[in-house]
Amino acid sequence: MTTWEYLTTPLLIHNTAAILNNWGKQGWELVQVVPGPEGGLVAYFKRPSGGGADQAANTGLDAAATAARQFEGD
């Protein structure tokens, strides 16, 4: 049976494709996009879990750092 790990992230309207492509390159599949609690949009992703919790956590943190740099224009 496949087990999943999940991720949520805000989507910036002016940079949506870059954000989605960044997470897709990390193996995340977009599940849905919903309005955020304070406006804007929130994306929900999933991917099969594996490689140990530490590896998955580090991959997610690395992807988040990459996305943050894109938002800042670096």
All heavy atoms as a GROMACS GRO file, in nm:
protein
  552
    1MET      N    1   0.085  -0.118   0.000
    1MET     CA    2   0.000   0.000   0.000
    1MET      C    3   0.089   0.125   0.000
    1MET      O    4   0.187   0.132   0.073
    1MET     CB    5  -0.091   0.001   0.123
    1MET     CG    6  -0.172   0.126   0.132
    1MET     SD    7  -0.306   0.125   0.253
    1MET     CE    8  -0.222   0.111   0.406
    2THR      N    9   0.054   0.221  -0.082
    2THR     CA   10   0.130   0.346  -0.088
    2THR      C   11   0.094   0.432   0.031
    2THR      O   12  -0.022   0.450   0.064
    2THR     CB   13   0.096   0.423  -0.217
    2THR    OG1   14   0.126   0.340  -0.329
    2THR    CG2   15   0.176   0.550  -0.227
    3THR      N   16   0.197   0.487   0.095
    3THR     CA   17   0.176   0.587   0.199
    3THR      C   18   0.221   0.721   0.142
    3THR      O   19   0.308   0.727   0.055
    3THR     CB   20   0.253   0.554   0.328
    3THR    OG1   21   0.393   0.543   0.297
    3THR    CG2   22   0.205   0.422   0.388
    4TRP      N   23   0.161   0.826   0.190
    4TRP     CA   24   0.183   0.959   0.133
    4TRP      C   25   0.235   1.056   0.237
    4TRP      O   26   0.207   1.043   0.356
    4TRP     CB   27   0.052   1.014   0.077
    4TRP     CG   28  -0.010   0.928  -0.027
    4TRP    CD1   29  -0.105   0.831  -0.009
    4TRP    CD2   30   0.021   0.926  -0.166
    4TRP    NE1   31  -0.136   0.771  -0.128
    4TRP    CE2   32  -0.060   0.828  -0.227
    4TRP    CE3   33   0.108   0.999  -0.247
    4TRP    CZ2   34  -0.056   0.802  -0.364
    4TRP    CZ3   35   0.112   0.972  -0.382
    4TRP    CH2   36   0.031   0.875  -0.439
    5GLU      N   37   0.308   1.155   0.190
    5GLU     CA   38   0.341   1.271   0.272
    5GLU      C   39   0.278   1.392   0.203
    5GLU      O   40   0.255   1.390   0.081
    5GLU     CB   41   0.491   1.288   0.290
    5GLU     CG   42   0.570   1.305   0.163
    5GLU     CD   43   0.718   1.319   0.190
    5GLU    OE1   44   0.756   1.378   0.293
    5GLU    OE2   45   0.797   1.273   0.107
    6TYR      N   46   0.247   1.494   0.281
    6TYR     CA   47   0.171   1.608   0.230
    6TYR      C   48   0.244   1.738   0.260
    6TYR      O   49   0.322   1.748   0.354
    6TYR     CB   50   0.032   1.611   0.293
    6TYR     CG   51  -0.048   1.487   0.259
    6TYR    CD1   52  -0.046   1.376   0.343
    6TYR    CD2   53  -0.121   1.479   0.141
    6TYR    CE1   54  -0.116   1.261   0.311
    6TYR    CE2   55  -0.191   1.365   0.108
    6TYR     CZ   56  -0.189   1.257   0.194
    6TYR     OH   57  -0.258   1.142   0.162
    7LEU      N   58   0.212   1.839   0.177
    7LEU     CA   59   0.275   1.970   0.189
    7LEU      C   60   0.172   2.075   0.153
    7LEU      O   61   0.092   2.054   0.060
    7LEU     CB   62   0.393   1.978   0.092
    7LEU     CG   63   0.456   2.115   0.074
    7LEU    CD1   64   0.569   2.130   0.174
    7LEU    CD2   65   0.510   2.131  -0.067
    8THR      N   66   0.170   2.186   0.224
    8THR     CA   67   0.088   2.301   0.184
    8THR      C   68   0.181   2.420   0.168
    8THR      O   69   0.281   2.433   0.239
    8THR     CB   70  -0.020   2.335   0.288
    8THR    OG1   71   0.042   2.366   0.414
    8THR    CG2   72  -0.117   2.221   0.306
    9THR      N   73   0.147   2.507   0.074
    9THR     CA   74   0.226   2.627   0.051
    9THR      C   75   0.138   2.736  -0.007
    9THR      O   76   0.045   2.707  -0.083
    9THR     CB   77   0.346   2.598  -0.043
    9THR    OG1   78   0.432   2.711  -0.048
    9THR    CG2   79   0.300   2.563  -0.182
   10PRO      N   80   0.166   2.862   0.028
   10PRO     CA   81   0.089   2.971  -0.034
   10PRO      C   82   0.131   2.988  -0.179
   10PRO      O   83   0.245   2.959  -0.216
   10PRO     CB   84   0.127   3.093   0.050
   10PRO     CG   85   0.256   3.058   0.114
   10PRO     CD   86   0.260   2.910   0.128
   11LEU      N   87   0.038   3.032  -0.262
   11LEU     CA   88   0.068   3.062  -0.403
   11LEU      C   89   0.059   3.213  -0.424
   11LEU      O   90  -0.042   3.274  -0.391
   11LEU     CB   91  -0.033   2.993  -0.495
   11LEU     CG   92  -0.026   2.842  -0.504
   11LEU    CD1   93  -0.137   2.791  -0.596
   11LEU    CD2   94   0.109   2.797  -0.555
   12LEU      N   95   0.163   3.268  -0.480
   12LEU     CA   96   0.160   3.409  -0.518
   12LEU      C   97   0.109   3.417  -0.661
   12LEU      O   98   0.162   3.351  -0.750
   12LEU     CB   99   0.299   3.470  -0.508
   12LEU     CG  100   0.364   3.462  -0.368
   12LEU    CD1  101   0.504   3.518  -0.373
   12LEU    CD2  102   0.280   3.537  -0.267
   13ILE      N  103   0.008   3.496  -0.682
   13ILE     CA  104  -0.059   3.502  -0.811
   13ILE      C  105   0.040   3.534  -0.924
   13ILE      O  106   0.034   3.474  -1.031
   13ILE     CB  107  -0.174   3.606  -0.809
   13ILE    CG1  108  -0.281   3.564  -0.708
   13ILE    CG2  109  -0.234   3.623  -0.947
   13ILE    CD1  110  -0.345   3.430  -0.736
   14HIS      N  111   0.132   3.625  -0.902
   14HIS     CA  112   0.224   3.665  -1.008
   14HIS      C  113   0.334   3.562  -1.034
   14HIS      O  114   0.411   3.578  -1.129
   14HIS     CB  115   0.286   3.802  -0.976
   14HIS     CG  116   0.377   3.800  -0.858
   14HIS    ND1  117   0.331   3.810  -0.729
   14HIS    CD2  118   0.511   3.788  -0.850
   14HIS    CE1  119   0.434   3.804  -0.646
   14HIS    NE2  120   0.544   3.791  -0.716
   15ASN      N  121   0.344   3.458  -0.953
   15ASN     CA  122   0.453   3.361  -0.966
   15ASN      C  123   0.402   3.217  -0.956
   15ASN      O  124   0.478   3.128  -0.919
   15ASN     CB  125   0.557   3.389  -0.857
   15ASN     CG  126   0.697   3.358  -0.903
   15ASN    OD1  127   0.722   3.333  -1.020
   15ASN    ND2  128   0.790   3.360  -0.810
   16THR      N  129   0.276   3.194  -0.987
   16THR     CA  130   0.214   3.063  -0.966
   16THR      C  131   0.285   2.952  -1.042
   16THR      O  132   0.316   2.847  -0.984
   16THR     CB  133   0.066   3.068  -1.008
   16THR    OG1  134   0.002   3.170  -0.931
   16THR    CG2  135  -0.002   2.937  -0.982
   17ALA      N  136   0.314   2.970  -1.169
   17ALA     CA  137   0.377   2.864  -1.249
   17ALA      C  138   0.513   2.826  -1.192
   17ALA      O  139   0.546   2.707  -1.182
   17ALA     CB  140   0.390   2.907  -1.394
   18ALA      N  141   0.593   2.924  -1.152
   18ALA     CA  142   0.725   2.895  -1.097
   18ALA      C  143   0.714   2.816  -0.967
   18ALA      O  144   0.791   2.723  -0.944
   18ALA     CB  145   0.802   3.025  -1.074
   19ILE      N  146   0.618   2.852  -0.884
   19ILE     CA  147   0.599   2.782  -0.757
   19ILE      C  148   0.558   2.638  -0.782
   19ILE      O  149   0.616   2.544  -0.727
   19ILE     CB  150   0.493   2.854  -0.670
   19ILE    CG1  151   0.541   2.993  -0.633
   19ILE    CG2  152   0.461   2.771  -0.545
   19ILE    CD1  153   0.433   3.083  -0.577
   20LEU      N  154   0.458   2.619  -0.868
   20LEU     CA  155   0.411   2.483  -0.897
   20LEU      C  156   0.519   2.399  -0.963
   20LEU      O  157   0.538   2.282  -0.928
   20LEU     CB  158   0.286   2.488  -0.984
   20LEU     CG  159   0.162   2.554  -0.920
   20LEU    CD1  160   0.051   2.566  -1.022
   20LEU    CD2  161   0.118   2.480  -0.796
   21ASN      N  162   0.593   2.457  -1.057
   21ASN     CA  163   0.702   2.384  -1.123
   21ASN      C  164   0.811   2.346  -1.024
   21ASN      O  165   0.868   2.236  -1.032
   21ASN     CB  166   0.760   2.465  -1.238
   21ASN     CG  167   0.670   2.468  -1.358
   21ASN    OD1  168   0.594   2.376  -1.383
   21ASN    ND2  169   0.679   2.576  -1.434
   22ASN      N  170   0.841   2.434  -0.931
   22ASN     CA  171   0.945   2.406  -0.831
   22ASN      C  172   0.907   2.283  -0.748
   22ASN      O  173   0.988   2.192  -0.729
   22ASN     CB  174   0.967   2.527  -0.741
   22ASN     CG  175   1.073   2.501  -0.637
   22ASN    OD1  176   1.187   2.474  -0.671
   22ASN    ND2  177   1.035   2.507  -0.511
   23TRP      N  178   0.785   2.279  -0.698
   23TRP     CA  179   0.742   2.165  -0.617
   23TRP      C  180   0.730   2.039  -0.702
   23TRP      O  181   0.762   1.929  -0.657
   23TRP     CB  182   0.612   2.195  -0.544
   23TRP     CG  183   0.632   2.297  -0.436
   23TRP    CD1  184   0.586   2.425  -0.436
   23TRP    CD2  185   0.706   2.281  -0.316
   23TRP    NE1  186   0.628   2.489  -0.322
   23TRP    CE2  187   0.701   2.404  -0.246
   23TRP    CE3  188   0.776   2.175  -0.258
   23TRP    CZ2  189   0.764   2.423  -0.123
   23TRP    CZ3  190   0.838   2.194  -0.136
   23TRP    CH2  191   0.832   2.317  -0.070
   24GLY      N  192   0.685   2.053  -0.827
   24GLY     CA  193   0.676   1.938  -0.917
   24GLY      C  194   0.813   1.874  -0.941
   24GLY      O  195   0.824   1.751  -0.945
   25LYS      N  196   0.916   1.956  -0.955
   25LYS     CA  197   1.053   1.904  -0.973
   25LYS      C  198   1.100   1.825  -0.852
   25LYS      O  199   1.188   1.740  -0.863
   25LYS     CB  200   1.150   2.018  -1.002
   25LYS     CG  201   1.132   2.078  -1.139
   25LYS     CD  202   1.224   2.196  -1.160
   25LYS     CE  203   1.194   2.264  -1.292
   25LYS     NZ  204   1.276   2.385  -1.309
   26GLN      N  205   1.042   1.854  -0.736
   26GLN     CA  206   1.079   1.784  -0.613
   26GLN      C  207   0.994   1.657  -0.593
   26GLN      O  208   1.005   1.592  -0.491
   26GLN     CB  209   1.061   1.877  -0.492
   26GLN     CG  210   1.147   2.000  -0.495
   26GLN     CD  211   1.294   1.967  -0.484
   26GLN    OE1  212   1.332   1.874  -0.412
   26GLN    NE2  213   1.377   2.040  -0.554
   27GLY      N  214   0.908   1.628  -0.691
   27GLY     CA  215   0.828   1.506  -0.684
   27GLY      C  216   0.691   1.523  -0.621
   27GLY      O  217   0.620   1.426  -0.598
   28TRP      N  218   0.650   1.648  -0.596
   28TRP     CA  219   0.520   1.674  -0.535
   28TRP      C  220   0.414   1.686  -0.643
   28TRP      O  221   0.434   1.751  -0.744
   28TRP     CB  222   0.524   1.803  -0.453
   28TRP     CG  223   0.613   1.794  -0.334
   28TRP    CD1  224   0.742   1.836  -0.326
   28TRP    CD2  225   0.582   1.739  -0.207
   28TRP    NE1  226   0.791   1.811  -0.200
   28TRP    CE2  227   0.694   1.751  -0.125
   28TRP    CE3  228   0.467   1.679  -0.154
   28TRP    CZ2  229   0.697   1.707   0.005
   28TRP    CZ3  230   0.470   1.636  -0.023
   28TRP    CH2  231   0.583   1.650   0.056
   29GLU      N  232   0.298   1.624  -0.620
   29GLU     CA  233   0.184   1.630  -0.710
   29GLU      C  234   0.079   1.724  -0.651
   29GLU      O  235   0.040   1.710  -0.534
   29GLU     CB  236   0.124   1.491  -0.728
   29GLU     CG  237   0.002   1.489  -0.815
   29GLU     CD  238  -0.059   1.350  -0.827
   29GLU    OE1  239  -0.001   1.252  -0.777
   29GLU    OE2  240  -0.167   1.341  -0.886
   30LEU      N  241   0.034   1.820  -0.730
   30LEU     CA  242  -0.069   1.912  -0.685
   30LEU      C  243  -0.201   1.839  -0.667
   30LEU      O  244  -0.246   1.768  -0.757
   30LEU     CB  245  -0.087   2.026  -0.786
   30LEU     CG  246  -0.190   2.131  -0.752
   30LEU    CD1  247  -0.150   2.208  -0.626
   30LEU    CD2  248  -0.208   2.226  -0.869
   31VAL      N  249  -0.261   1.855  -0.549
   31VAL     CA  250  -0.389   1.790  -0.520
   31VAL      C  251  -0.503   1.890  -0.539
   31VAL      O  252  -0.602   1.861  -0.604
   31VAL     CB  253  -0.391   1.732  -0.376
   31VAL    CG1  254  -0.527   1.676  -0.342
   31VAL    CG2  255  -0.282   1.627  -0.361
   32GLN      N  256  -0.487   2.009  -0.480
   32GLN     CA  257  -0.590   2.111  -0.495
   32GLN      C  258  -0.536   2.247  -0.455
   32GLN      O  259  -0.434   2.257  -0.388
   32GLN     CB  260  -0.715   2.078  -0.413
   32GLN     CG  261  -0.700   2.091  -0.264
   32GLN     CD  262  -0.833   2.066  -0.192
   32GLN    OE1  263  -0.936   2.044  -0.254
   32GLN    NE2  264  -0.830   2.069  -0.061
   33VAL      N  265  -0.608   2.350  -0.498
   33VAL     CA  266  -0.578   2.487  -0.459
   33VAL      C  267  -0.706   2.544  -0.399
   33VAL      O  268  -0.814   2.531  -0.457
   33VAL     CB  269  -0.534   2.571  -0.581
   33VAL    CG1  270  -0.514   2.716  -0.542
   33VAL    CG2  271  -0.408   2.513  -0.644
   34VAL      N  272  -0.693   2.605  -0.281
   34VAL     CA  273  -0.809   2.661  -0.212
   34VAL      C  274  -0.777   2.803  -0.166
   34VAL      O  275  -0.660   2.840  -0.151
   34VAL     CB  276  -0.850   2.574  -0.090
   34VAL    CG1  277  -0.888   2.434  -0.133
   34VAL    CG2  278  -0.739   2.569   0.014
   35PRO      N  279  -0.881   2.884  -0.141
   35PRO     CA  280  -0.857   3.017  -0.085
   35PRO      C  281  -0.793   3.006   0.053
   35PRO      O  282  -0.830   2.919   0.133
   35PRO     CB  283  -0.997   3.078  -0.075
   35PRO     CG  284  -1.082   2.997  -0.167
   35PRO     CD  285  -1.022   2.859  -0.169
   36GLY      N  286  -0.695   3.092   0.080
   36GLY     CA  287  -0.630   3.094   0.210
   36GLY      C  288  -0.715   3.164   0.314
   36GLY      O  289  -0.807   3.240   0.280
   37PRO      N  290  -0.686   3.141   0.442
   37PRO     CA  291  -0.766   3.200   0.550
   37PRO      C  292  -0.756   3.353   0.555
   37PRO      O  293  -0.846   3.419   0.605
   37PRO     CB  294  -0.710   3.136   0.677
   37PRO     CG  295  -0.572   3.093   0.639
   37PRO     CD  296  -0.577   3.059   0.493
   38GLU      N  297  -0.646   3.409   0.502
   38GLU     CA  298  -0.628   3.554   0.504
   38GLU      C  299  -0.621   3.610   0.362
   38GLU      O  300  -0.556   3.710   0.337
   38GLU     CB  301  -0.502   3.588   0.582
   38GLU     CG  302  -0.509   3.545   0.728
   38GLU     CD  303  -0.380   3.570   0.802
   38GLU    OE1  304  -0.292   3.639   0.749
   38GLU    OE2  305  -0.369   3.521   0.915
   39GLY      N  306  -0.688   3.543   0.269
   39GLY     CA  307  -0.683   3.584   0.130
   39GLY      C  308  -0.575   3.506   0.057
   39GLY      O  309  -0.501   3.429   0.116
   40GLY      N  310  -0.566   3.526  -0.071
   40GLY     CA  311  -0.468   3.453  -0.151
   40GLY      C  312  -0.509   3.308  -0.167
   40GLY      O  313  -0.622   3.269  -0.138
   41LEU      N  314  -0.415   3.228  -0.217
   41LEU     CA  315  -0.442   3.087  -0.243
   41LEU      C  316  -0.342   2.999  -0.170
   41LEU      O  317  -0.227   3.039  -0.147
   41LEU     CB  318  -0.431   3.059  -0.394
   41LEU     CG  319  -0.529   3.134  -0.483
   41LEU    CD1  320  -0.495   3.112  -0.630
   41LEU    CD2  321  -0.671   3.092  -0.454
   42VAL      N  322  -0.386   2.878  -0.136
   42VAL     CA  323  -0.299   2.778  -0.072
   42VAL      C  324  -0.305   2.652  -0.158
   42VAL      O  325  -0.413   2.607  -0.195
   42VAL     CB  326  -0.345   2.745   0.072
   42VAL    CG1  327  -0.258   2.636   0.133
   42VAL    CG2  328  -0.342   2.871   0.157
   43ALA      N  329  -0.187   2.598  -0.189
   43ALA     CA  330  -0.178   2.476  -0.269
   43ALA      C  331  -0.150   2.358  -0.177
   43ALA      O  332  -0.070   2.368  -0.085
   43ALA     CB  333  -0.066   2.487  -0.373
   44TYR      N  334  -0.217   2.247  -0.204
   44TYR     CA  335  -0.196   2.122  -0.131
   44TYR      C  336  -0.131   2.021  -0.225
   44TYR      O  337  -0.180   2.000  -0.336
   44TYR     CB  338  -0.329   2.066  -0.079
   44TYR     CG  339  -0.384   2.144   0.037
   44TYR    CD1  340  -0.448   2.267   0.018
   44TYR    CD2  341  -0.372   2.097   0.167
   44TYR    CE1  342  -0.497   2.340   0.124
   44TYR    CE2  343  -0.422   2.169   0.274
   44TYR     CZ  344  -0.484   2.290   0.252
   44TYR     OH  345  -0.533   2.361   0.358
   45PHE      N  346  -0.021   1.961  -0.181
   45PHE     CA  347   0.054   1.865  -0.261
   45PHE      C  348   0.066   1.734  -0.186
   45PHE      O  349   0.055   1.730  -0.063
   45PHE     CB  350   0.198   1.916  -0.285
   45PHE     CG  351   0.208   2.039  -0.367
   45PHE    CD1  352   0.200   2.164  -0.309
   45PHE    CD2  353   0.227   2.031  -0.504
   45PHE    CE1  354   0.212   2.279  -0.385
   45PHE    CE2  355   0.240   2.146  -0.581
   45PHE     CZ  356   0.232   2.270  -0.522
   46LYS      N  357   0.093   1.627  -0.262
   46LYS     CA  358   0.123   1.498  -0.202
   46LYS      C  359   0.231   1.429  -0.285
   46LYS      O  360   0.252   1.464  -0.402
   46LYS     CB  361   0.000   1.408  -0.194
   46LYS     CG  362  -0.047   1.355  -0.328
   46LYS     CD  363  -0.161   1.257  -0.314
   46LYS     CE  364  -0.197   1.198  -0.450
   46LYS     NZ  365  -0.300   1.097  -0.440
   47ARG      N  366   0.301   1.335  -0.223
   47ARG     CA  367   0.394   1.248  -0.294
   47ARG      C  368   0.411   1.121  -0.212
   47ARG      O  369   0.390   1.123  -0.089
   47ARG     CB  370   0.528   1.314  -0.319
   47ARG     CG  371   0.614   1.337  -0.198
   47ARG     CD  372   0.747   1.396  -0.238
   47ARG     NE  373   0.824   1.430  -0.119
   47ARG     CZ  374   0.937   1.496  -0.119
   47ARG    NH1  375   0.987   1.539  -0.233
   47ARG    NH2  376   1.000   1.523  -0.008
   48PRO      N  377   0.446   1.012  -0.278
   48PRO     CA  378   0.468   0.889  -0.202
   48PRO      C  379   0.580   0.910  -0.100
   48PRO      O  380   0.681   0.973  -0.132
   48PRO     CB  381   0.510   0.787  -0.308
   48PRO     CG  382   0.461   0.843  -0.437
   48PRO     CD  383   0.465   0.992  -0.422
   49SER      N  384   0.560   0.863   0.021
   49SER     CA  385   0.665   0.876   0.122
   49SER      C  386   0.768   0.766   0.099
   49SER      O  387   0.739   0.663   0.039
   49SER     CB  388   0.608   0.869   0.264
   49SER     OG  389   0.544   0.745   0.285
   50GLY      N  390   0.886   0.790   0.147
   50GLY     CA  391   0.994   0.694   0.129
   50GLY      C  392   1.127   0.762   0.152
   50GLY      O  393   1.139   0.884   0.148
   51GLY      N  394   1.230   0.684   0.175
   51GLY     CA  395   1.362   0.739   0.197
   51GLY      C  396   1.385   0.786   0.338
   51GLY      O  397   1.486   0.848   0.367
   52GLY      N  398   1.291   0.760   0.427
   52GLY     CA  399   1.309   0.798   0.566
   52GLY      C  400   1.256   0.938   0.592
   52GLY      O  401   1.259   1.025   0.506
   53ALA      N  402   1.211   0.961   0.711
   53ALA     CA  403   1.152   1.089   0.748
   53ALA      C  404   1.253   1.202   0.739
   53ALA      O  405   1.220   1.312   0.696
   53ALA     CB  406   1.092   1.082   0.888
   54ASP      N  407   1.377   1.179   0.779
   54ASP     CA  408   1.478   1.285   0.776
   54ASP      C  409   1.505   1.330   0.634
   54ASP      O  410   1.513   1.449   0.606
   54ASP     CB  411   1.608   1.238   0.841
   54ASP     CG  412   1.594   1.220   0.991
   54ASP    OD1  413   1.504   1.281   1.050
   54ASP    OD2  414   1.674   1.145   1.048
   55GLN      N  415   1.519   1.236   0.541
   55GLN     CA  416   1.544   1.272   0.402
   55GLN      C  417   1.426   1.350   0.346
   55GLN      O  418   1.444   1.451   0.278
   55GLN     CB  419   1.569   1.148   0.317
   55GLN     CG  420   1.595   1.182   0.170
   55GLN     CD  421   1.612   1.058   0.084
   55GLN    OE1  422   1.610   0.947   0.133
   55GLN    NE2  423   1.628   1.080  -0.044
   56ALA      N  424   1.306   1.305   0.372
   56ALA     CA  425   1.188   1.374   0.321
   56ALA      C  426   1.178   1.514   0.379
   56ALA      O  427   1.147   1.609   0.307
   56ALA     CB  428   1.062   1.294   0.354
   57ALA      N  429   1.205   1.529   0.507
   57ALA     CA  430   1.198   1.660   0.571
   57ALA      C  431   1.302   1.754   0.511
   57ALA      O  432   1.273   1.870   0.483
   57ALA     CB  433   1.219   1.647   0.722
   58ASN      N  434   1.424   1.704   0.491
   58ASN     CA  435   1.529   1.787   0.433
   58ASN      C  436   1.497   1.826   0.290
   58ASN      O  437   1.520   1.940   0.249
   58ASN     CB  438   1.664   1.715   0.439
   58ASN     CG  439   1.718   1.706   0.580
   58ASN    OD1  440   1.681   1.786   0.665
   58ASN    ND2  441   1.802   1.610   0.606
   59THR      N  442   1.441   1.734   0.212
   59THR     CA  443   1.403   1.766   0.075
   59THR      C  444   1.297   1.875   0.074
   59THR      O  445   1.304   1.969  -0.004
   59THR     CB  446   1.351   1.640   0.003
   59THR    OG1  447   1.455   1.544   0.002
   59THR    CG2  448   1.309   1.671  -0.139
   60GLY      N  449   1.200   1.863   0.162
   60GLY     CA  450   1.096   1.965   0.171
   60GLY      C  451   1.151   2.100   0.211
   60GLY      O  452   1.114   2.204   0.156
   61LEU      N  453   1.244   2.102   0.306
   61LEU     CA  454   1.306   2.227   0.348
   61LEU      C  455   1.388   2.289   0.237
   61LEU      O  456   1.386   2.410   0.215
   61LEU     CB  457   1.393   2.204   0.472
   61LEU     CG  458   1.317   2.170   0.600
   61LEU    CD1  459   1.415   2.136   0.712
   61LEU    CD2  460   1.227   2.284   0.641
   62ASP      N  461   1.462   2.206   0.164
   62ASP     CA  462   1.541   2.255   0.052
   62ASP      C  463   1.451   2.316  -0.055
   62ASP      O  464   1.480   2.422  -0.111
   62ASP     CB  465   1.626   2.143  -0.010
   62ASP     CG  466   1.738   2.097   0.082
   62ASP    OD1  467   1.772   2.171   0.178
   62ASP    OD2  468   1.791   1.987   0.057
   63ALA      N  469   1.340   2.249  -0.084
   63ALA     CA  470   1.246   2.299  -0.184
   63ALA      C  471   1.184   2.431  -0.137
   63ALA      O  472   1.166   2.524  -0.217
   63ALA     CB  473   1.138   2.196  -0.212
   64ALA      N  474   1.151   2.440  -0.009
   64ALA     CA  475   1.093   2.563   0.045
   64ALA      C  476   1.194   2.678   0.035
   64ALA      O  477   1.157   2.790   0.001
   64ALA     CB  478   1.050   2.542   0.190
   65ALA      N  479   1.320   2.650   0.062
   65ALA     CA  480   1.424   2.753   0.052
   65ALA      C  481   1.439   2.800  -0.093
   65ALA      O  482   1.453   2.919  -0.120
   65ALA     CB  483   1.556   2.700   0.106
   66THR      N  484   1.435   2.705  -0.186
   66THR     CA  485   1.444   2.741  -0.328
   66THR      C  486   1.326   2.829  -0.368
   66THR      O  487   1.342   2.929  -0.437
   66THR     CB  488   1.448   2.614  -0.415
   66THR    OG1  489   1.563   2.539  -0.379
   66THR    CG2  490   1.452   2.648  -0.563
   67ALA      N  491   1.207   2.791  -0.326
   67ALA     CA  492   1.087   2.870  -0.358
   67ALA      C  493   1.098   3.009  -0.298
   67ALA      O  494   1.064   3.108  -0.363
   67ALA     CB  495   0.962   2.799  -0.308
   68ALA      N  496   1.146   3.018  -0.175
   68ALA     CA  497   1.160   3.149  -0.109
   68ALA      C  498   1.256   3.238  -0.186
   68ALA      O  499   1.230   3.358  -0.203
   68ALA     CB  500   1.206   3.131   0.035
   69ARG      N  501   1.366   3.182  -0.235
   69ARG     CA  502   1.461   3.260  -0.314
   69ARG      C  503   1.396   3.310  -0.442
   69ARG      O  504   1.422   3.424  -0.484
   69ARG     CB  505   1.586   3.179  -0.345
   69ARG     CG  506   1.679   3.163  -0.225
   69ARG     CD  507   1.815   3.108  -0.266
   69ARG     NE  508   1.805   2.973  -0.323
   69ARG     CZ  509   1.802   2.861  -0.250
   69ARG    NH1  510   1.805   2.868  -0.118
   69ARG    NH2  511   1.795   2.744  -0.308
   70GLN      N  512   1.312   3.228  -0.504
   70GLN     CA  513   1.243   3.272  -0.626
   70GLN      C  514   1.150   3.390  -0.596
   70GLN      O  515   1.140   3.483  -0.674
   70GLN     CB  516   1.163   3.157  -0.686
   70GLN     CG  517   1.249   3.051  -0.749
   70GLN     CD  518   1.167   2.934  -0.802
   70GLN    OE1  519   1.052   2.916  -0.767
   70GLN    NE2  520   1.230   2.852  -0.884
   71PHE      N  521   1.082   3.384  -0.482
   71PHE     CA  522   0.989   3.491  -0.446
   71PHE      C  523   1.064   3.622  -0.422
   71PHE      O  524   1.016   3.729  -0.452
   71PHE     CB  525   0.911   3.457  -0.319
   71PHE     CG  526   0.828   3.332  -0.331
   71PHE    CD1  527   0.805   3.253  -0.221
   71PHE    CD2  528   0.772   3.295  -0.451
   71PHE    CE1  529   0.729   3.139  -0.230
   71PHE    CE2  530   0.695   3.180  -0.462
   71PHE     CZ  531   0.673   3.103  -0.351
   72GLU      N  532   1.184   3.610  -0.367
   72GLU     CA  533   1.263   3.729  -0.334
   72GLU      C  534   1.337   3.783  -0.455
   72GLU      O  535   1.398   3.888  -0.448
   72GLU     CB  536   1.363   3.694  -0.223
   72GLU     CG  537   1.294   3.658  -0.092
   72GLU     CD  538   1.388   3.593   0.008
   72GLU    OE1  539   1.506   3.573  -0.026
   72GLU    OE2  540   1.342   3.564   0.119
   73GLY      N  541   1.335   3.708  -0.566
   73GLY     CA  542   1.398   3.755  -0.687
   73GLY      C  543   1.545   3.726  -0.696
   73GLY      O  544   1.618   3.782  -0.777
   74ASP      N  545   1.598   3.635  -0.611
   74ASP     CA  546   1.741   3.600  -0.615
   74ASP      C  547   1.769   3.503  -0.727
   74ASP      O  548   1.690   3.424  -0.764
   74ASP     CB  549   1.785   3.537  -0.483
   74ASP     CG  550   1.788   3.640  -0.371
   74ASP    OD1  551   1.780   3.760  -0.403
   74ASP    OD2  552   1.797   3.601  -0.253
   0.00000   0.00000   0.00000
